[in-house]
Amino acid sequence: MHAPENQEPIILKADNIPLLLVEDDSSLARSLSDFLSDFGYDIDFAFNGRSAIELASTNGYAVIIMDVSMPIMDGLTACQALRRDHGVNTPIIFLTASTPEYQCTHRSLSPANRAPLTR
C-alpha cells in the first residue's frame, strides 16, 4: 500500500521498546538490528532457542522476533517452552524461509498466530 502522491507515509517510531531478536545468521541479525534500531527499538540478541528462553524468561520484552531454523533449539520448540514452561506470553513474530503449516499446527499454535506475513 502506498501513500497518495501528496501525502507523506506515516512512520511510527518506538521509544526504547525492548525487543528480543533471535537469529543464528549474524549478518541477517545485524541488518535487522540496524533497521529496528533506527526506529527506536532497544534490541537484545540470542543466537539459538535455548538462549532465547533464558533471556525471554528473565527480561520483559514487548515483542520477540525469532528465526524458526536454528541450531541447539529451533524457534518453534523455544516458543512452545516459553509458553508452557515459563508462562511467557510475549508476542512472537517468526522468521522463516520455509516452514510447513503442519509444523505450526502440531506445535499447538493457534490459527490466528499461524498467518504468514509476506511482502
Buried (B, 14 or more C-beta within 10 A) or exposed (E): EEEEEEEEEEEEEBEEBBBBBBBBBEEEBEEBBEEBEEEEBBBBBBBBBBBBBEBBEEEEBBBBBBBBBBEEBBBBBBBBBBBEEEEBEBEBEBBBEEBEEEBBEEBEBEEEEBEEEEE
